Amino acid sequence: MSTPDEIQPQADERYRRRSLFVYHIIIASVCLTVMWLTASHIDALPEAITTFWIGLVLIHGARIFMSERSERAIERTWQRYYGDLPYEKPKRDMLHLTDDGELEVIEEETQDRRMMRGG
């Protein structure tokens, strides 16, 4: 299980990426607004810069989206193999009737857990 000291840098990194994306959007919108208000509209430079910068913002957003999806997939896989899901279903135990008529509980290990144990 991860300790808070190991989890904190991961959470900080996620929020740092998100805040940089928000700053990118703010800077782009302010700069493009100023450029459109002050530039002469005779040449195609404002349109080219706007198209290029919007493309950069979209690529930046897609990169953040994909990296967070990747991190979540890794976390789900880790939790699935090591069983620390908070919503994990309880194991199904099998009941076996002994010779003297009593019920005996036999715990079944899943194939994944046996493989992770090396057994």
C-alpha angles and dihedrals in degrees: 000000000000120000123227089253089060095043098047096069090049092052091045090052092052093051092044090055092048094047092049089052091051090048089050091054092047094048092046094049094047094045094045092048092051091046093051092047095049106030123091111247095217097093128051095239097104091050092048094048092046092050092047095048094046087051090052092050091050092049090048091051093047091050092052091046093051095045092051091047089050092050091050091049091051091049092049091049092048091049092047093054098041097038101231096129110138090216098042115146115244116260117263110240120201122228119220126190111227125213092261092055099257125130116243123196115227114193114216120212115214118241091245093055092047090051092048090051090051094242 
